[in-house]
Amino acid sequence: MSAPFIHIETTVEASASKAWACYTQAEHITGWNFATDDWTCPYASIDLRRGGKYLARMEARDGSFGFDFEAIIDEIIPEQKLKYTLTDGRAVTVEFTPLNNRIRVEVVFQAETENPAELQRQGWQAILDNYRKYTELH
């Protein structure tokens, strides 16, 4: 049986171009890609094309733990959709939908099997909330 898909979302007070740029440019990804202030994203790179590699280094600020979040990009529709596959084979889809003068960002990701689905949902939602805060401030 395959792992379930989890849906999270946020609404950002930003233009489509700004929301897209903050989500897909390495210099912005390092500013928001962590769930709590105890973590950091010291490095990110993204080759924004089909078959391109996405890498974000995530580390505990105290140096006790870190990992590389890696994926291959499957589909890009600028300012609308980004689909990628993580190195463990799980699928992720990110959609950007205009909503008056805001952008709704929806992320659907396939859960992994080591941690409870609700814990994963909370962690990914916290990162998406950081993205919203970062985007609205920059």
N, C-alpha and C positions, 0 to 999 in steps of 0.2 A: 504494500500500500504506500502510495506517495504521500509526502508531507503536505499538510494543509497550507493554503495561501492565507496571508494576513493582510488586512487593509488598514492603512492609516492615512490621515490627511490633515492639512492645515490650510488656512487662508492668509495670504500675504498681501499687505498694503504696498503694492509695487506694480510697475508695468510688466508686461510679458517679457520684454527684453532684459530688464533688470533681474527678474525672478530667474530666468533661464541662465543668465550670466553668473549669478551667485551660486547656482546649483552646479554649473558645468565648468567653471574655470578654477584651476588649481589654486590660484592666489586667494580665492574666496573660500574654497572647500576647507582649507586649513583653519579658517576662522569660525566654523560652525560644526564640523563633523566629529562631535563627541557628545555623549549623553549627559555628563555631569562636569562640573568645574574641576573635579579631581582628575580629569582626563584631558588630553590634548591631541591634536592632529598636526604633528610637526612637519609633515611632508605629504604632498599629493601630486599626482600627475594624471593627465587624462588626454588621450589621443582621440578626439571627438570625431570619430568616423566609424563606419561599420567595420568590425574586426579590430578596432583600436583597443588599447589596454587602458584600464582605469585602475589606479592604485592610490590608496590612502593609508598612510601609516597612523595607527592609533596607539597611544601609550598612556599609561597611568603617569601622572605628573611626578610621583615619587620614584619612578623608575622600576617599580615592582613587576610590571607586566606590560606587554605590548604585542601587537600583531599587525599584519598587513591585510587590509581589506582589498581584495583583487577581483577584477572582473574583465570580461571581454564584451565590448559593445555590440549589440545585435541590430539595433534599429535607432535611427535618430530622425525626428521631425523637429527642426529648430523651433523653440518656444512652445512646443506642444507635447512631445513625447520622447522619452529615453528608455530603451529596453537594454538590459544587460544580463549576462549569465555569470554568476560567481564561480570561482575556481572549483568549488565543490559541486557544481552542476545546478545550483538553485537559480530560479528565474526571478528577476525583479523588473517591474514596469513602473515608471514615473510619468504621470500625466499632468500637464499644466493647462488649466481651463480658465478663460477669462470670466469674471464674475463682477459686473459693473466696473468699478475702478480698482478691482483687486484680482488676484490670481489664486484659484484653488489648486493646491498641489496634492495629488493623490499618489500614494506609493502602495503597490501590491507586491508582496514578496513571499516566496516559498519558505516556510519555517524549516529550521534545521531540527535534528532529532535529539540533540544533547540537552537542550534546555526547554522548559515549559513554554508553550506558545504564548501565554499571557506575559511572561517575562520578556520574551522577544518583542512582542508588540509594544510593551512599555519602553524598552530600550530604543527601538527604532523611532517611536513617537517622540521621545525626549530629544533625539538627534534632529528630527524634523522640526520640533519646536525651536531648537537652537538656530536652525536654518532660517526660520521665520523671523526671529528676533534679529539675527545678524543682517538679513536682507533689508529689513525695515530701517536699520540704523546706518546702512552704507549706501 
